[in-house]
Amino acid sequence: MDTDLSFFRSESAQRLRAQGVEQGVAQGIARSVLTVLTGRGIELSAAQRELLAETVDLDQLNTWLMQAVTATRAGELFD
């Protein structure tokens, strides 16, 4: 029996895969921000953690990651 695999080559499938990859990258950068801040002894509020976890804008996440290296408090990233 032949299985129709055309969906997996479709534009919709390619778009869904790309979205999944982008979400995975965003989650990885968010974890990196959290790791850097935690390593530096900077605590995040629940609201800041939620904002970080929900952000999918890679430019914003990368900005936060760079700022996390020198920040003295969490507010410097999120205010």
DAJOMO-V270248 format. One record per pair of residues at least 6 apart in sequence whose C-alpha atoms are under 8 Angstrom apart, sorted by the first residue. I is the first residue (numbers start at 1). GAP is how many residues later the second one is. D is the distance in Angstrom with one decimal. If there is no record, write none. Layout:
I/GAP/D
I/GAP/D
//
This chain:
7/6/6.4
8/6/7.4
22/34/7.9
23/33/6.5
25/33/7.9
26/29/7.4
26/30/5.4
26/31/7.3
26/32/6.0
26/35/7.2
27/26/7.0
27/29/7.8
29/32/6.4
29/33/7.0
29/36/7.3
30/22/6.1
30/23/6.4
30/31/6.5
30/35/7.9
32/33/7.0
33/28/7.9
33/31/6.8
33/32/4.9
33/35/6.3
36/29/7.8
36/32/6.3
36/33/6.7
37/6/7.1
37/31/5.9
37/32/7.6
37/37/7.8
42/30/7.3
42/31/6.0
42/32/6.3
43/30/7.8
43/31/6.8
44/30/6.1
48/30/7.2
52/9/7.9
55/6/7.2
64/13/5.9
67/9/7.8
67/10/6.4
68/9/7.1
71/6/7.3
//
